[in-house]
Amino acid sequence: MYQKETVIAISNAFESGKRVVILEAPTGSGKSIINATYCGMWNSFYSTPQLALIDQILQDKYAGDTFVEIKGRQNYWCYYDPSATCDIGMCRRVPDYECDRLAVCTYYMQKAEALVANATIMSFAYFVLEGRVQTDYSFGNRDLLVLDESHSLAQHLVNHVDLTISPYTLPFETYEDIGPLLAREPNTINEVRALVSTILAAVDGDKERLVQLNLLGEELTKDQARSGNKLETFKMNAERFLETSDKTEWVWSSDWTSYRNSNYRILKVQPLYARFFAKDMIWKRANRFIISSAIFPSVKDFVREVGLDISFRGSEIKHIKVPSTFPVENRPIIDSVNGKLTWKYKNENMGWAIRILETILDDEEGKNVAVHCVSYSNATEIADRLDKRFTDRLIVQTSETRKDDLDEFQNSRGMVFLCVAFTEGVDWIGDMCEAQVLFKVPYMNISDRRVARRLQKKEWKWYRLEALKQVVQAYGRAVRSPEDKAKFYIIDESFVDLIKRTRRDLPDWFAEALPPKWKKMLGI
């Protein structure tokens, strides 16, 4: 309904000299079509952290034909060795292997098509990694970059900059050699630098040994090729940390991880803020930008978090908001609170919360219901404490069966999905999900060193807005068209405190669905 007005507003913004449009558009506003329209007008990138969204766009009868997709090498099969993906294919293992890449290599043929395409679609991970090394066969810069579902762009940047030392990020043989160095957590940034430098020397040594094997004419095994890829990626990340560790604040923490049925020490090093890295990783890659999502609760804070204020003047940035076209009566938010479920109050109120959930599940019998549990431990506890009459309806998500559990829920009816981290990236249209329950507000873990440091710096607004983004994203999972209907039950009373403290940042289309009592409390 608002697509024409939105296109006009974006065009006017660019014509008036704006270089960045922040498009806040809820589900049903035609955001994908609008983005595709502009991608078709200019030489462009379209990128998003949500792989499922790429599939949806490519399958869209209006937007799909606009784009050529490119993925990482690991998604394509080697022509000369069909048992290997292109990241460990023959040309990556055999010295001086002659491969007519543009004639037979499935990866390079696809990339060649994407390079000359007017609009190329890719994951955010590929966009960032491909941009780190510029060659004659790189994408370089384009006229337009669309970043869709970018409400958590700062966190995605941090995830691509962080340095993790673990048996997953290093070849296991390399990790075993350096493992004793992780026995004690570093106390200072200088100790972290020294540790990373020492590990980097070991990585360089192992990488050189693989090079020497090739120089001697030996073919690498697939495992050796995988090891080489890990070593190269770690080297790039470690060198970036060493180059920037004195220019912005970093935090680090030691932990344990399970690998091959044993526990091993890991060290994770993260920048406190993403803004320092955003220019090189994103903002130098295009002349114009459309940054879109259903929610940007505080545009001023978003601009600072992702470093837009470093690369652009305020007068070059335009925020455009689009209202929801979905009837508010189809998507009510239901007050079912009876106590907070934060760590301090969880034991006291968990029993009441379970009883309330049982009442909701009785009321919604016969429908698919998604219960957002926040953690796997919560999901397990809820399943254990629910009355046995619900057992046959439950799908309890685990980290190991995450995709299978989602598929089962989406292909079933009358089931209850105790889910974790599905507040975004899923499209539960029609009767796929006819009720949702926010069992607990998804606040970030305050034991996380990065979160703890930011709270130590009194950045409570950031902490609350991160939770609000996740709640609003969860709310939008089940009503995907004007005809869809789904209630959104709130059990955790912490939600009331959250909306009180973020009242000015609530999207209008979300606030209008709140129950009358809460609207009155907020003065809406």
Sequence and secondary structure as in RCSB ss.txt:
>XXXX:A:sequence
MYQKETVIAISNAFESGKRVVILEAPTGSGKSIINATYCGMWNSFYSTPQLALIDQILQDKYAGDTFVEIKGRQN
YWCYYDPSATCDIGMCRRVPDYECDRLAVCTYYMQKAEALVANATIMSFAYFVLEGRVQTDYSFGNRDLLVLDES
HSLAQHLVNHVDLTISPYTLPFETYEDIGPLLAREPNTINEVRALVSTILAAVDGDKERLVQLNLLGEELTKDQA
RSGNKLETFKMNAERFLETSDKTEWVWSSDWTSYRNSNYRILKVQPLYARFFAKDMIWKRANRFIISSAIFPSVK
DFVREVGLDISFRGSEIKHIKVPSTFPVENRPIIDSVNGKLTWKYKNENMGWAIRILETILDDEEGKNVAVHCVS
YSNATEIADRLDKRFTDRLIVQTSETRKDDLDEFQNSRGMVFLCVAFTEGVDWIGDMCEAQVLFKVPYMNISDRR
VARRLQKKEWKWYRLEALKQVVQAYGRAVRSPEDKAKFYIIDESFVDLIKRTRRDLPDWFAEALPPKWKKMLGI
>XXXX:A:secstr
  HHHHHHHHHHHHHTT  EEEEE  TTS HHHHHHHHHHHSSEEEEES HHHHHHHHH TTTGGG EE   GGG
SB SS TTSBGGGSGGGTSTT    HHHH HHHHHHHHHHHSSEEEEEHHHHHHHHHS  TTS   EEEEEEES 
TTHHHHHHHHH EEESTTTS HHHHHHHGGGGSS  SSHHHHHHHHHHHHHHHHHHHHHHHHHHHTT    HHHH
HHHHHHHHHHHHHHHHHHHTTTS EEEEEEEEEETTEEEEEEEEEES SHHHHIIIIITSEEEEEEEES  S HH
HHHHHTTHHHHS GGGEEEEE    S GGGS EEE   S  STTTHHHHHHHHHHHHHHHHHHTTTS EEEE SS
HHHHHHHHHHS GGGGGGEEE  STTHHHHHHHHHT SS EEEESS SSS    GGG SEEEE S     TTSHH
HHHHHHTT HHHHHHHHHHHHHHHHTTS  STT   EEEE  THHHHHHHHTGGGS HHHHTTS HHHHHHHT 
